[in-house]
Amino acid sequence: MQDDTSPLETAINIVKQKEYPPSSRMNAILYMVEKYQPTECLTVFEDILRDPDEDPDVRSAAALALGKVGGDRALDLLKKMAQADDKTIKNYSIQGLGLLGREEGLPELLEALKDDDNRVFASAAEAIGKLGSPAVPHLINLLQKSNAEDIRCVAAWQLGTLRYAEAIAPLISVVKTDKNLELVALAIWALGEIGQDQREVLETLKTASAHGEPSISQRAEMAIKKITRHIN
């Protein structure tokens, strides 16, 4: 008898069968994301991510798949799972929110920066940067007001990565006044990445280039070269 099962149905069957090796089920999830429309796969991914008895790796693959699928349903579920007690599931749900790139997921990403799990912290930091301009005011707020130095460092790094001019003034303030040398170095790097030749930017960097700490002075010299190369 001829087998009329479609490739999608075969992939769904593999994903749903818990006795199959996790690697096979994860490959089936990847295949579904790449080959089929989100509406054909969404419910399958949702069911897997919601199931606490599922293999953690398969659930994690489903979280990433939902980030690629997109849409309001994926957003709502990933926001919920970004608060999970299971750190692996939380980590990949945070990554899924990053793949979605929607501002509505920002509160969960900002909260995840406070997590004591380094994987969750790193995923949240990277995901925030993917949001672009909506993240900038929040990153500036973290840079100026957070009590956690590692979060302030992440904020400086992402502000440099995003390269929005609104970050220049708060970054200059850090360079001029902050005692955390790691943060100052990151703020200098960020100013170089933003690359605007405002007078105060260059004056701040020239002052920093005379700093007694080599990590500061060398970084400032590099930033000056980067900015002046852009304008000459």
C-alpha positions as a Markdown table, in Angstrom:
| # | Residue | x | y | z |
|---|---|---|---|---|
| 1 | Met | 0.0 | 0.0 | 0.0 |
| 2 | Gln | 1.3 | 3.4 | -0.9 |
| 3 | Asp | 2.2 | 5.7 | 2.0 |
| 4 | Asp | 0.3 | 9.0 | 1.5 |
| 5 | Thr | 1.9 | 10.7 | 4.5 |
| 6 | Ser | 3.3 | 14.1 | 3.6 |
| 7 | Pro | 6.8 | 15.2 | 4.6 |
| 8 | Leu | 5.2 | 17.7 | 7.1 |
| 9 | Glu | 3.1 | 15.0 | 8.7 |
| 10 | Thr | 6.2 | 12.8 | 9.0 |
| 11 | Ala | 8.1 | 15.6 | 10.7 |
| 12 | Ile | 5.2 | 16.3 | 13.1 |
| 13 | Asn | 5.0 | 12.6 | 13.9 |
| 14 | Ile | 8.7 | 12.5 | 14.7 |
| 15 | Val | 8.5 | 15.6 | 16.9 |
| 16 | Lys | 5.5 | 14.2 | 18.9 |
| 17 | Gln | 7.0 | 10.8 | 19.6 |
| 18 | Lys | 8.9 | 11.1 | 22.9 |
| 19 | Glu | 10.6 | 7.7 | 22.4 |
| 20 | Tyr | 12.5 | 9.1 | 19.4 |
| 21 | Pro | 16.0 | 10.4 | 20.1 |
| 22 | Pro | 16.0 | 14.1 | 21.0 |
| 23 | Ser | 18.4 | 14.8 | 18.2 |
| 24 | Ser | 16.0 | 13.4 | 15.6 |
| 25 | Arg | 13.1 | 15.4 | 17.0 |
| 26 | Met | 15.2 | 18.6 | 17.1 |
| 27 | Asn | 16.1 | 18.1 | 13.5 |
| 28 | Ala | 12.5 | 17.6 | 12.6 |
| 29 | Ile | 11.6 | 20.9 | 14.3 |
| 30 | Leu | 14.4 | 22.7 | 12.3 |
| 31 | Tyr | 13.0 | 21.1 | 9.1 |
| 32 | Met | 9.5 | 22.3 | 9.9 |
| 33 | Val | 10.7 | 25.9 | 10.6 |
| 34 | Glu | 12.7 | 26.0 | 7.3 |
| 35 | Lys | 10.2 | 24.4 | 5.0 |
| 36 | Tyr | 6.7 | 25.2 | 6.1 |
| 37 | Gln | 4.4 | 28.1 | 7.0 |
| 38 | Pro | 4.1 | 29.1 | 10.7 |
| 39 | Thr | 0.4 | 28.3 | 10.9 |
| 40 | Glu | 1.2 | 24.7 | 10.0 |
| 41 | Cys | 3.6 | 24.2 | 12.9 |
| 42 | Leu | 2.7 | 26.7 | 15.6 |
| 43 | Thr | 0.5 | 24.4 | 17.7 |
| 44 | Val | 3.1 | 21.6 | 17.7 |
| 45 | Phe | 5.8 | 23.9 | 19.0 |
| 46 | Glu | 3.5 | 25.4 | 21.6 |
| 47 | Asp | 2.5 | 22.0 | 23.0 |
| 48 | Ile | 6.1 | 20.9 | 23.3 |
| 49 | Leu | 7.3 | 24.1 | 25.1 |
| 50 | Arg | 4.4 | 23.9 | 27.5 |
| 51 | Asp | 5.0 | 20.2 | 28.4 |
| 52 | Pro | 7.1 | 20.0 | 31.6 |
| 53 | Asp | 7.7 | 16.3 | 31.0 |
| 54 | Glu | 9.3 | 16.9 | 27.6 |
| 55 | Asp | 13.0 | 16.5 | 27.0 |
| 56 | Pro | 14.6 | 19.9 | 27.9 |
| 57 | Asp | 16.6 | 20.0 | 24.6 |
| 58 | Val | 13.5 | 19.4 | 22.5 |
| 59 | Arg | 11.6 | 22.1 | 24.5 |
| 60 | Ser | 14.5 | 24.5 | 24.0 |
| 61 | Ala | 14.4 | 23.8 | 20.2 |
| 62 | Ala | 10.7 | 24.6 | 20.3 |
| 63 | Ala | 11.4 | 27.9 | 22.0 |
| 64 | Leu | 13.8 | 28.9 | 19.3 |
| 65 | Ala | 11.4 | 27.7 | 16.7 |
| 66 | Leu | 8.7 | 30.0 | 18.1 |
| 67 | Gly | 11.1 | 32.9 | 18.0 |
| 68 | Lys | 11.6 | 32.2 | 14.3 |
| 69 | Val | 7.8 | 31.6 | 13.6 |
| 70 | Gly | 6.8 | 34.9 | 15.2 |
| 71 | Gly | 3.3 | 36.3 | 15.9 |
| 72 | Asp | 1.4 | 37.2 | 19.0 |
| 73 | Arg | 0.9 | 33.7 | 20.2 |
| 74 | Ala | 4.6 | 32.9 | 20.1 |
| 75 | Leu | 5.3 | 36.2 | 21.9 |
| 76 | Asp | 2.8 | 35.5 | 24.7 |
| 77 | Leu | 4.1 | 32.0 | 25.3 |
| 78 | Leu | 7.8 | 33.0 | 25.2 |
| 79 | Lys | 7.2 | 35.8 | 27.6 |
| 80 | Lys | 5.6 | 33.3 | 30.0 |
| 81 | Met | 8.3 | 30.8 | 29.6 |
| 82 | Ala | 11.0 | 33.4 | 30.1 |
| 83 | Gln | 9.9 | 33.4 | 33.7 |
| 84 | Ala | 10.3 | 29.6 | 34.1 |
| 85 | Asp | 12.1 | 28.1 | 37.0 |
| 86 | Asp | 13.9 | 25.7 | 34.7 |
| 87 | Lys | 17.0 | 27.7 | 33.7 |
| 88 | Thr | 17.5 | 25.9 | 30.4 |
| 89 | Ile | 13.9 | 26.6 | 29.3 |
| 90 | Lys | 14.2 | 30.2 | 30.6 |
| 91 | Asn | 17.4 | 30.7 | 28.7 |
| 92 | Tyr | 16.1 | 29.5 | 25.3 |
| 93 | Ser | 12.8 | 31.3 | 25.8 |
| 94 | Ile | 14.9 | 34.5 | 26.2 |
| 95 | Gln | 16.7 | 33.7 | 23.1 |
| 96 | Gly | 13.4 | 33.1 | 21.3 |
| 97 | Leu | 12.3 | 36.6 | 22.4 |
| 98 | Gly | 15.5 | 37.9 | 20.9 |
| 99 | Leu | 14.7 | 36.2 | 17.6 |
| 100 | Leu | 11.2 | 37.8 | 17.7 |
| 101 | Gly | 12.8 | 41.2 | 18.1 |
| 102 | Arg | 9.6 | 42.8 | 19.5 |
| 103 | Glu | 9.5 | 45.6 | 22.0 |
| 104 | Glu | 6.7 | 43.9 | 23.9 |
| 105 | Gly | 9.2 | 41.3 | 25.1 |
| 106 | Leu | 11.5 | 43.9 | 26.6 |
| 107 | Pro | 10.3 | 43.8 | 30.2 |
| 108 | Glu | 11.1 | 40.1 | 30.4 |
| 109 | Leu | 14.5 | 40.7 | 28.8 |
| 110 | Leu | 15.3 | 43.5 | 31.3 |
| 111 | Glu | 14.2 | 41.3 | 34.2 |
| 112 | Ala | 16.4 | 38.4 | 32.9 |
| 113 | Leu | 19.5 | 40.6 | 33.2 |
| 114 | Lys | 19.1 | 40.3 | 37.0 |
| 115 | Asp | 19.2 | 36.5 | 36.8 |
| 116 | Asp | 22.2 | 34.8 | 38.6 |
| 117 | Asp | 22.5 | 32.2 | 35.8 |
| 118 | Asn | 25.2 | 33.4 | 33.4 |
| 119 | Arg | 23.5 | 31.8 | 30.5 |
| 120 | Val | 20.3 | 33.6 | 31.1 |
| 121 | Phe | 22.1 | 36.9 | 31.7 |
| 122 | Ala | 24.1 | 36.6 | 28.4 |
| 123 | Ser | 21.1 | 35.6 | 26.4 |
| 124 | Ala | 19.1 | 38.6 | 27.7 |
| 125 | Ala | 22.0 | 41.0 | 27.0 |
| 126 | Glu | 22.2 | 39.8 | 23.4 |
| 127 | Ala | 18.5 | 39.7 | 22.9 |
| 128 | Ile | 18.0 | 43.3 | 24.1 |
| 129 | Gly | 20.5 | 44.5 | 21.5 |
| 130 | Lys | 18.4 | 42.9 | 18.7 |
| 131 | Leu | 15.5 | 45.2 | 19.5 |
| 132 | Gly | 17.2 | 48.3 | 18.0 |
| 133 | Ser | 16.0 | 51.8 | 18.9 |
| 134 | Pro | 13.2 | 50.8 | 21.3 |
| 135 | Ala | 15.9 | 49.4 | 23.6 |
| 136 | Val | 18.0 | 52.5 | 23.7 |
| 137 | Pro | 16.1 | 54.5 | 26.4 |
| 138 | His | 16.0 | 51.4 | 28.6 |
| 139 | Leu | 19.8 | 50.8 | 28.1 |
| 140 | Ile | 20.5 | 54.4 | 29.0 |
| 141 | Asn | 18.4 | 54.1 | 32.1 |
| 142 | Leu | 20.4 | 50.9 | 33.1 |
| 143 | Leu | 23.7 | 52.7 | 32.4 |
| 144 | Gln | 22.8 | 55.6 | 34.6 |
| 145 | Lys | 20.8 | 54.0 | 37.4 |
| 146 | Ser | 21.4 | 50.3 | 37.8 |
| 147 | Asn | 23.1 | 49.2 | 41.0 |
| 148 | Ala | 24.6 | 46.1 | 39.2 |
| 149 | Glu | 28.0 | 46.9 | 37.6 |
| 150 | Asp | 27.7 | 44.0 | 35.2 |
| 151 | Ile | 24.4 | 45.3 | 33.9 |
| 152 | Arg | 25.8 | 48.8 | 33.4 |
| 153 | Cys | 28.6 | 47.2 | 31.4 |
| 154 | Val | 26.1 | 45.4 | 29.2 |
| 155 | Ala | 24.2 | 48.6 | 28.7 |
| 156 | Ala | 27.4 | 50.5 | 27.6 |
| 157 | Trp | 28.3 | 47.6 | 25.3 |
| 158 | Gln | 24.9 | 47.4 | 23.6 |
| 159 | Leu | 24.7 | 51.2 | 23.3 |
| 160 | Gly | 27.9 | 51.1 | 21.3 |
| 161 | Thr | 26.7 | 48.2 | 19.3 |
| 162 | Leu | 23.4 | 49.9 | 18.4 |
| 163 | Arg | 25.2 | 53.2 | 17.6 |
| 164 | Tyr | 22.3 | 55.7 | 18.4 |
| 165 | Ala | 23.3 | 59.3 | 19.0 |
| 166 | Glu | 21.1 | 59.5 | 22.1 |
| 167 | Ala | 23.6 | 57.5 | 24.0 |
| 168 | Ile | 26.5 | 60.0 | 23.5 |
| 169 | Ala | 25.8 | 62.3 | 26.4 |
| 170 | Pro | 25.3 | 59.5 | 29.1 |
| 171 | Leu | 28.4 | 57.7 | 27.8 |
| 172 | Ile | 30.4 | 60.8 | 28.1 |
| 173 | Ser | 29.2 | 61.2 | 31.6 |
| 174 | Val | 30.4 | 57.7 | 32.5 |
| 175 | Val | 33.9 | 58.4 | 31.0 |
| 176 | Lys | 34.2 | 61.7 | 32.9 |
| 177 | Thr | 32.9 | 60.6 | 36.3 |
| 178 | Asp | 32.7 | 56.9 | 36.8 |
| 179 | Lys | 35.2 | 55.0 | 39.0 |
| 180 | Asn | 34.6 | 51.6 | 37.4 |
| 181 | Leu | 37.5 | 51.3 | 34.9 |
| 182 | Glu | 35.9 | 48.4 | 33.0 |
| 183 | Leu | 32.7 | 50.4 | 32.5 |
| 184 | Val | 34.7 | 53.5 | 31.5 |
| 185 | Ala | 36.6 | 51.5 | 28.9 |
| 186 | Leu | 33.4 | 50.1 | 27.5 |
| 187 | Ala | 31.9 | 53.6 | 27.3 |
| 188 | Ile | 35.0 | 54.8 | 25.4 |
| 189 | Trp | 34.7 | 52.0 | 23.0 |
| 190 | Ala | 31.0 | 52.7 | 22.6 |
| 191 | Leu | 31.7 | 56.4 | 21.7 |
| 192 | Gly | 34.2 | 55.2 | 19.1 |
| 193 | Glu | 31.6 | 52.8 | 17.6 |
| 194 | Ile | 28.9 | 55.5 | 17.5 |
| 195 | Gly | 31.5 | 57.5 | 15.7 |
| 196 | Gln | 30.2 | 61.1 | 15.8 |
| 197 | Asp | 32.8 | 63.8 | 15.8 |
| 198 | Gln | 31.1 | 66.1 | 18.3 |
| 199 | Arg | 33.5 | 68.5 | 20.0 |
| 200 | Glu | 32.7 | 67.2 | 23.4 |
| 201 | Val | 33.2 | 63.6 | 22.3 |
| 202 | Leu | 36.7 | 64.2 | 21.0 |
| 203 | Glu | 37.7 | 66.3 | 23.9 |
| 204 | Thr | 36.5 | 63.6 | 26.3 |
| 205 | Leu | 38.4 | 61.0 | 24.4 |
| 206 | Lys | 41.6 | 63.1 | 24.3 |
| 207 | Thr | 41.5 | 63.6 | 28.0 |
| 208 | Ala | 41.0 | 59.9 | 28.5 |
| 209 | Ser | 43.9 | 59.1 | 26.3 |
| 210 | Ala | 46.1 | 60.7 | 28.9 |
| 211 | His | 44.7 | 58.4 | 31.7 |
| 212 | Gly | 47.3 | 56.6 | 33.8 |
| 213 | Glu | 45.6 | 53.3 | 33.2 |
| 214 | Pro | 46.7 | 51.7 | 29.9 |
| 215 | Ser | 43.4 | 50.0 | 29.3 |
| 216 | Ile | 41.7 | 53.4 | 29.3 |
| 217 | Ser | 44.3 | 55.5 | 27.4 |
| 218 | Gln | 44.8 | 52.9 | 24.7 |
| 219 | Arg | 41.1 | 52.4 | 24.2 |
| 220 | Ala | 40.6 | 56.2 | 24.0 |
| 221 | Glu | 43.3 | 56.5 | 21.3 |
| 222 | Met | 41.7 | 53.7 | 19.3 |
| 223 | Ala | 38.3 | 55.5 | 19.5 |
| 224 | Ile | 39.8 | 58.8 | 18.4 |
| 225 | Lys | 41.4 | 57.1 | 15.4 |
| 226 | Lys | 38.2 | 55.4 | 14.5 |
| 227 | Ile | 36.2 | 58.6 | 14.6 |
| 228 | Thr | 38.7 | 60.7 | 12.8 |
| 229 | Arg | 39.1 | 58.1 | 10.1 |
| 230 | His | 35.4 | 58.4 | 9.5 |
| 231 | Ile | 35.5 | 62.2 | 9.0 |
| 232 | Asn | 38.7 | 62.7 | 7.1 |
